[in-house]
């Protein structure tokens, strides 16, 4: 990509920590997937987690999201002052944690609009009676949310033209965007993105980068973002901070430029000879 | 011709009851991917509890409503005790659990009510048939059809138009995504079992009025399987339509084929048709055809 990090960044305020992970331990059988991991994410920043395959990045994300089977063996996860370590995923969604998946998990049989609307369902209050007869309050509420989705979400992710298509039949790159749109529709405070660039072509990567920055910077969203990504160009361009995992342990934590030049990072992740990889732009 | 019309109409009316059982199959399969082999036992429990309440002297409608309340409780209990711990386990293991549930429930019912056939007495519905022109329609069948129809309309309404129903559909499509979007999967499964129990229970109570009740009513669950398969395992309206089709097929087979091949045609004929339809439409008439993008 031809742009430079400095051109992409806007001045923004990075606040106090919104998510704190303390001494997280997680083992699967004999494999220590997370080994005493601690870090914090500050309000408003884009934090990238990088590391070789199998380093525990996605495990960390799933633990923050609370998927079944991903409860920490020990350690704590605190979100906005609340200890959410043992909360089920749906409760975490209600306090503003939203995510996309490495392997797309959309409602394949539904239309794009329905997918995104489902992301919005938590913000609706209609009971079973109003929703059922679909009259009065329910119609108004639905119209309000749909308008919001059309104006804000579709606009941000540029998927308006697909709104009535069946999701499962759309191209991969578009599905990735729809997943981001659905996650945004929940109005999250913390957005977890698991390899949003995987499988995208260069142009799609540029678009997706733009969408992620919008989600982070625009007033409408102002999401704090945790990004797990292999595309070093993107990571170095848009991250405020980067942490590096290797074999379930955190080996570096700091601004991109600093992390990039740490010898242990280069050794663990990039291989000693492949210095070109890290500077891919 | 009159004979034929009578056969088809009676078939449709009985099919209404099958449809209620088929709904029980489909709703569990749709949300959790599990083929619930205890479906017949849900029917049986519904039949016997309604019978018990009726025998206490309650009016039939009250017995039916009481049965629904018990069905809700047993549904919650079943899900909580045996299905909840199996969330996330392989589907095949869960199906084996439902086999266990089926034997256990059969045994419990036999323990309480014994193995003899029980009949609703006095009969709930008038015995003399209604005459529509030259066509005889048995009143039991007609009212059963209406009751089953109302029940299914309510359940389908619930499934399609409420937020709990929406949550069930989302979970059916992609459980992982549904969970991370604020949908509690466990409560979805609880609702699924409640609905299956209610729907099958109603069918059991109505069947009890037609043939009397005994343990073998639980085999009816399997006899309805072709309905679900023909309709498409994950389509609720498909299951209902399939139930009606099976009702008609059974009656036609009984009337026109049995005279040539005596014995059992009534129950095997729908399976034969199911086989042929499977060859032609492997997803059933209304099932999801998923074309994967590779």
HADDOCK unambig.tbl for C-alpha pairs under 7 A between the chains (distance, minus, plus):
assign (segid A and resid 89 and name CA) (segid B and resid 179 and name CA) 5.90 0.50 0.50
assign (segid A and resid 89 and name CA) (segid B and resid 180 and name CA) 5.61 0.50 0.50
assign (segid A and resid 89 and name CA) (segid B and resid 182 and name CA) 6.91 0.50 0.50
assign (segid A and resid 90 and name CA) (segid B and resid 179 and name CA) 5.35 0.50 0.50
assign (segid A and resid 90 and name CA) (segid B and resid 180 and name CA) 5.77 0.50 0.50
assign (segid A and resid 90 and name CA) (segid B and resid 181 and name CA) 6.39 0.50 0.50
assign (segid A and resid 90 and name CA) (segid B and resid 182 and name CA) 3.70 0.50 0.50
assign (segid A and resid 90 and name CA) (segid B and resid 183 and name CA) 5.27 0.50 0.50
assign (segid A and resid 90 and name CA) (segid B and resid 184 and name CA) 5.40 0.50 0.50
assign (segid A and resid 91 and name CA) (segid B and resid 182 and name CA) 6.28 0.50 0.50
assign (segid A and resid 93 and name CA) (segid B and resid 180 and name CA) 6.02 0.50 0.50
assign (segid A and resid 93 and name CA) (segid B and resid 181 and name CA) 5.78 0.50 0.50
assign (segid A and resid 93 and name CA) (segid B and resid 182 and name CA) 4.82 0.50 0.50
assign (segid A and resid 94 and name CA) (segid B and resid 182 and name CA) 5.90 0.50 0.50
assign (segid A and resid 98 and name CA) (segid B and resid 180 and name CA) 6.70 0.50 0.50
assign (segid A and resid 105 and name CA) (segid B and resid 174 and name CA) 6.61 0.50 0.50
assign (segid A and resid 105 and name CA) (segid B and resid 177 and name CA) 5.68 0.50 0.50
assign (segid A and resid 106 and name CA) (segid B and resid 174 and name CA) 6.90 0.50 0.50
assign (segid A and resid 106 and name CA) (segid B and resid 177 and name CA) 6.72 0.50 0.50
assign (segid A and resid 107 and name CA) (segid B and resid 170 and name CA) 6.76 0.50 0.50
assign (segid A and resid 107 and name CA) (segid B and resid 173 and name CA) 5.45 0.50 0.50
assign (segid A and resid 107 and name CA) (segid B and resid 174 and name CA) 5.91 0.50 0.50
assign (segid A and resid 119 and name CA) (segid B and resid 181 and name CA) 6.07 0.50 0.50
assign (segid A and resid 122 and name CA) (segid B and resid 182 and name CA) 6.85 0.50 0.50
assign (segid A and resid 128 and name CA) (segid B and resid 162 and name CA) 4.91 0.50 0.50
assign (segid A and resid 128 and name CA) (segid B and resid 163 and name CA) 6.60 0.50 0.50
assign (segid A and resid 131 and name CA) (segid B and resid 161 and name CA) 6.22 0.50 0.50
assign (segid A and resid 131 and name CA) (segid B and resid 162 and name CA) 5.73 0.50 0.50
assign (segid A and resid 132 and name CA) (segid B and resid 161 and name CA) 4.72 0.50 0.50
assign (segid A and resid 132 and name CA) (segid B and resid 162 and name CA) 5.62 0.50 0.50
